[in-house]
Amino acid sequence: MKRLFERIQQEKERLLSLERDRLEALKRRYEELKKELMATEREISLILSRIEDQLYPQLMQLRRLEEKLSMYEIQDPYGKGKEVYEKVAQDLEDILKLVSKRLKEEWFPNR
């Protein structure tokens, strides 16, 4: 058994020696590619970071607009009591009055 193991080891070493140069070349190439990949990942990360930085003011403006719009949100009364329906109706009426007023000011400023 020990002898068989030794023969296998010798054969492995012999086969490795036949491929040693090619294996070393492949290992070097692998390391080069790994470095190149890491550099590429860093560059991608920097580009995406710059893009996010450039978009930041617009994103903040969008968030502010969303906050303003949330003041005008009307809840869905479906399946709720009469009081909720009445509140939604009042909210809709108030918003429509505001829209109507602004449209008149915009389109018919002298009336």
N, C-alpha and C positions, 0 to 999 in steps of 0.2 A: 504494500500500500504506500509506504513512504517512498519507495523507489518510483512508483507510478507518478506520485505527486512531483517528485524531482524532475522526471522526464517532461511532465506537462509544463513545469516552470521553465525548463531549458528551451522547450519548443516555443513558448510564449516569448522569451527573450530573443530567440532567433528571429521570429516573425516581426517583433517590434524593431529589431535592428534593421530589417529590410525596409521598414516604413518610417524609420526615425526621422529622416530629413523631411519627408512629406508631413509627418505629424508636427514637427517643430515649426515648419512654415505655416501650417494651418493654425497652430496655437498663436503665433505672432499675428497673423491676419485677424484672428478672433479678437485679440486684445486691441488691435488698431480699430476694428469695427466698433468695438464696445466704447472706446474713447470717442469715436466719431458720433456714435449714437447719443452718448451723454452730452456732447457739445450741441448736437442738434436739438435735444430735449431742452437744454438751457435756452437756446435761441428762441425756440417756440414759446417757452414760458415768458421770456422777455417781451416778445412781440405781443402776446396776449395781455400781458400786464400793461403795456403802453396803450393798447386799445381800450382796456378797461379804464385807465386813467383819463384818456381823452373823452370817454363817454360819461364819466362820472357827473359832470355838471348837468347833462341832459337827463340822466337817471334821477338826479335829485329834483330837477324840475318836474319830471313825471310823477315822482312820489308826492310832491307838494300838490300837484293837480289832483291826484287820486284822493288825497286827504280832503281837499276842497269839495270834490265830487261826493265824497262819502256823506257830507252834510245833507245832500239832496237824495240820499237813498231812501227808498220807500220799501217798507217790509212787505212781504207776501202775506196777505191775510187768509189765504186758503186754509180752511179747517179751523179757523179761530173764531172767537166770539164776535157778536155784533159790534162791540166797542172798538175792536181792532179794525173792522171794516169801515166804521165811521171815521176813525183816525186816519186811515189810508185815504179815504175820500177827501178829508180835509187837507191832508198833505198834498194830494194831487191838485186840488183846487188852488192852494197857495202857490205851488210851483207853476201852474199854468198862468196864473195872474202875473207872476214875475216874468215869465217868458213873454207873455203878451205885452207887458210894459216895455221890456227891452227891445222887442221887435218894433214896436211903435216908435220908440226913441231912435232906433237905427234907420228904419225905412221912412218914417214920416216925422222928421224932427220938428217941423213947424206946426203940427196939429196938437 
